[in-house]
Amino acid sequence: MTERPCVPPREGTDSGKTRLSGWRRANSLALRVTVWYGMILGLCLVAYSLAVGLSVKRRLENELTWRLHEDIELAARALIVDDEGRPRLAGNTLGRHADEDEGGGHWLEVWSPSGERLVATGTMEPLGLGPPPEDAALRQARTLALPTGPVREMTDILRFPGGHFVVRAAVSEAGARARIRTVWRELLLLSAGVLFLGGLGGAALARRSLKPLDRMASRARRITAVHLHERLPPQRTTELEELRQAFNEALEQLERSFEQLRRFTADASHELRTPLTALRSVGEVGLRGATTTEEARDVIGSMLEEVDRLGRLADELLTLARAEAGEAKLRMEPVDLSELARDVVGHLCVLAEERQQSLETDAPVPVVARADRLALRQAVVNLVDNAIKYSPEKTCIGVAAGARAGAVFIEVRDEGPGLGEEDRERVFERFYRVDRSRSRQIGGTGLGLSLVKWTAEAHEGCVEVDTEVGRGSTFRLTLPASTTTVP
């Protein structure tokens, strides 16, 4: 990765820390909650304003239409036809009615079938329109834009014994439109005020709601590698309490990991120091006291034994480190556990004979698992080697392979001292030894069972131990069964 040169901020500009703080403020959860709250509140206000405004508009339009119907009905009752067949309105009923109504003037026209206007009266300016078209929809209101202003117009036919007339009623929409504009203006001002106050309230609510989160963050910043035992305090809200529990669980895992790392470092240092100290001691003794070739050979042999111990310890540490880093590559293939058990027994039988022990194999039929042959073989070798080291002389060690419940297993039984409850829980930890002094005498590194556990888990299996103090132990490595046969 290319490193960028550190350039100091120019005069008059903010530093990187200030810009970062501004970026954090712009992307803070409180700001986002406030913005979302304002957007939702704004959408609700828009929907409410539209509903109220359209409802008022529809109501006023219905009132205008109802006035047109009323004018036509009033004209039908007040219309009188003389002997010559010409209509006239009785008195000034329509005019008085129009003067008493609100929302603009009225207009009424009566036309003959031939297109002659016979009556024209009202409280507004004449419409200046021609006769109603013959195909005009009756009793259907429509809006007309006239030079004097918008009007709502409706036509109908009045029938009499001697004929019929076409009546046109109109009412001004100026008053209704002014009222609608007033309503929209009031809704706009009301919505703006509610949105402003709601935004302030949302910001205050977001800050108040997220304040416990800020306290948790401040408390978490004080927890360092030296103070991993500290925990976040309980919270009142369910969500923050779940977050606290998850964070505390992560801290517990980190604390265990740090403790394991410290213990591992201490144990590894001790294990490395022991053979190095032995090498130095043997070398110094050899320099001071070895006078013959045979004595020099003994000194060199002792030194080579310690070097071999160091090499095995380094190899096992390297294997575990690669496994934890995910760099260990497994070559999966069908492996016959019965054949593998016989192979390991044949390889270690000489070591068992030196301790006057016997190795027995119980693997009559092929048992196939898909595994890495070398890694699995090393795990079984570690189990059998441990059984030989910790079992008394003239005892029997059994190695069996079999299948059950869709899984296959290979197990090693010994007649050793067994394990207590505490030892049983920690026996697979690195460098853990039940008897440290005896383990050093027999040359163990304390990593064999850790490698067995990693091998089992890497193959999606498990390793378990059945043990009882004074009655021996049985280590069982279980793997998923494979339907593929060994070639």
Order of alpha helices (4+ residues) and beta strands (2+ residues): alpha-alpha-beta-beta-alpha-beta-beta-beta-beta-beta-alpha-alpha-alpha-beta-alpha-beta-beta-alpha-beta-beta-alpha-alpha-alpha-beta-beta
